[in-house]
Amino acid sequence: MSWTQKLRNPFIQQYAIEIVFPLLGYFFFDWDILIIGVYYLIDHLCSQILYFRRAHWVNVKGQQSAGIQLLLLSVFTFTVFFFAELIGFNYLIIETQKMTQTEVLDGFYDFAISELWLLFPLVLFVYHLKDQFTFYARRQYLKLNYKPYLFWEAVSGLIILLLFALGGFLWLKFSLPNAVIIFVFIGLKIGFDLTLKKVIAKKSVKK
């Protein structure tokens, strides 16, 4: 398979967005650890937005008629987890980068105005494109159980939050350099995606 064909693979495109962009930003475009962290939080948010759309299709197109309440509960659960991540990340940046709250907010605003306005729809589009090829075209919504699909996604979110808390603790405890933190995070993300996430995903498949 040629490199051109590989680049058309939605999984390759997704990982390029998730991994290559932040590394290029840090080592070549002067992105600091604050920008890298905001980028991954935005990536996480985009991923969940598209997940909720998939879950809706599992319920409606799969004719499981479980109602909207469970989906709203799932959205609420993610919102709680996401705000916990935001608060934790804000605290870590202040403590490890010796920044004030005003400096953190100013750094976020500058990134949002200069680059985030373009990156957010780009990341959202890449996730959408992957879903079109791997979920909707393959009619995966007919193969999943709605309630387990929501439940195990919440479990996945909790695991991510716990890993984030563990990583933050180690960052503070050992004063790890920013570059090391980035590579550790990428390694944990890839490991999670290739192991636990796949195991969790199988639990939602109809038997």
C-alpha positions in Angstrom: 0.0 0.0 0.0 1.4 3.4 -1.0 1.8 6.3 1.4 -1.0 8.2 -0.4 -3.4 5.3 0.2 -2.3 5.1 3.8 -3.0 8.8 4.4 -6.5 8.2 3.2 -7.1 5.8 6.0 -9.3 7.6 8.6 -7.4 6.0 11.5 -4.1 7.3 10.1 -5.6 10.8 9.7 -7.0 10.7 13.3 -3.6 9.7 14.8 -1.9 12.3 12.7 -4.2 15.0 14.2 -3.8 13.6 17.7 -0.1 12.9 17.7 1.9 14.5 14.9 0.3 18.0 15.2 1.1 18.5 18.9 4.6 17.2 18.4 5.2 19.5 15.5 3.6 22.4 17.4 5.9 21.8 20.4 9.2 21.2 18.7 8.8 23.5 15.6 6.1 26.1 16.2 6.8 27.1 19.8 3.6 25.6 21.3 4.0 25.5 25.1 2.6 22.9 27.4 -0.5 25.0 28.0 -1.3 25.0 24.3 -0.6 21.2 24.0 -2.9 20.5 26.9 -5.7 22.7 25.5 -5.3 20.9 22.1 -5.8 17.5 23.7 -8.8 18.7 25.7 -10.3 20.0 22.5 -9.5 16.7 20.8 -11.3 14.9 23.7 -14.3 17.1 23.4 -14.6 16.6 19.6 -14.3 12.9 20.1 -17.2 12.9 22.6 -19.4 15.1 20.5 -19.2 12.6 17.6 -19.6 9.7 20.1 -23.0 11.1 21.3 -24.1 11.3 17.6 -23.1 7.6 17.2 -25.0 6.7 20.3 -28.1 8.4 19.1 -27.9 6.4 15.9 -27.5 3.2 17.8 -30.7 4.0 19.7 -32.8 5.3 16.8 -31.5 3.5 13.7 -31.0 0.3 15.7 -34.7 0.6 16.8 -33.9 0.0 20.4 -36.3 2.7 21.6 -34.5 3.3 24.9 -35.4 6.9 25.1 -33.3 10.1 25.3 -32.9 10.1 29.0 -29.9 7.7 29.1 -28.2 9.8 26.4 -28.7 13.0 28.4 -27.3 11.2 31.5 -24.3 10.2 29.4 -23.8 13.8 28.3 -24.1 15.0 31.9 -21.5 12.4 33.1 -19.1 13.4 30.4 -19.6 17.1 31.3 -18.7 16.4 34.9 -15.6 14.4 33.9 -14.5 17.0 31.4 -14.8 19.9 33.9 -12.8 17.9 36.4 -10.1 17.5 33.7 -10.2 21.3 33.0 -9.9 22.2 36.7 -7.1 19.6 37.2 -5.2 20.8 34.1 -5.5 24.4 35.1 -4.1 23.6 38.5 -1.2 21.6 37.0 -0.3 24.4 34.6 -0.2 27.0 37.4 1.9 24.7 39.7 4.3 23.3 37.2 4.8 26.3 34.9 4.8 28.9 37.7 2.0 30.8 36.0 -0.7 33.0 37.4 -4.4 32.3 36.6 -4.4 35.5 34.5 -1.4 34.3 32.5 -3.1 30.9 31.9 -6.3 32.6 30.6 -4.3 35.0 28.5 -2.4 32.1 26.9 -5.6 30.3 26.1 -7.2 33.4 24.6 -4.1 34.0 22.4 -4.2 30.4 21.2 -7.9 30.5 20.5 -7.6 33.7 18.5 -4.6 32.7 16.5 -5.0 29.0 15.8 -7.8 27.2 17.8 -10.6 28.7 15.7 -9.2 26.6 12.8 -8.0 23.5 14.7 -11.4 22.9 16.4 -13.4 22.4 13.2 -10.5 20.5 11.6 -10.3 18.0 14.5 -14.1 17.7 14.4 -14.1 17.0 10.7 -11.4 14.3 11.0 -13.5 12.5 13.6 -16.6 12.9 11.4 -14.7 11.5 8.4 -13.5 8.5 10.4 -17.0 7.8 11.6 -18.4 8.0 8.0 -16.1 5.2 6.9 -15.9 3.0 10.0 -19.3 3.4 11.6 -22.0 4.6 9.3 -20.9 3.1 6.1 -20.5 -0.3 7.8 -23.8 0.1 9.7 -22.1 -0.5 13.0 -25.1 1.0 14.8 -27.0 -2.2 14.1 -24.4 -4.3 15.8 -24.3 -2.5 19.2 -26.5 -2.5 22.3 -27.5 1.0 23.3 -27.3 0.7 27.1 -24.0 -1.1 27.3 -22.6 1.3 24.7 -23.4 4.3 27.0 -22.4 2.5 30.2 -19.0 1.3 29.0 -18.2 4.8 27.5 -18.8 6.2 30.9 -16.4 3.6 32.3 -13.9 4.6 29.7 -14.3 8.2 30.7 -13.7 7.4 34.3 -10.5 5.4 33.5 -9.3 8.4 31.4 -9.9 10.7 34.4 -8.1 8.4 36.8 -5.1 8.1 34.4 -5.1 11.9 34.1 -5.0 12.2 37.9 -2.2 9.7 38.1 -0.2 11.5 35.5 -0.7 14.8 37.2 0.4 13.4 40.5 3.6 12.1 38.9 4.2 15.3 37.1 4.0 17.3 40.4 5.9 14.7 42.5 8.9 14.3 40.2 8.9 17.7 38.4 9.1 16.0 35.0 10.2 18.1 32.0 7.4 19.2 29.7 8.8 17.2 26.7 8.8 14.0 28.9 5.2 14.7 29.9 4.1 15.0 26.3 5.7 11.7 25.3 4.4 9.9 28.4 0.9 11.2 27.6 1.1 10.1 24.0 2.4 6.6 25.1 -0.4 6.2 27.6 -3.0 7.4 25.0 -1.8 4.9 22.4 -1.6 2.1 24.9 -5.1 2.9 26.2 -6.6 3.0 22.6 -5.0 -0.3 21.6 -5.8 -2.2 24.8 -8.5 -1.2 27.3 -10.5 0.8 24.8 -10.8 -2.1 22.4 -11.8 -4.5 25.3 -14.4 -2.0 26.4 -15.7 -1.5 22.9 -16.3 -5.3 22.5 -18.6 -5.3 25.6 -21.2 -3.2 23.7 -21.5 -5.6 20.7 -24.6 -7.6 20.4 -24.2 -11.3 21.0 
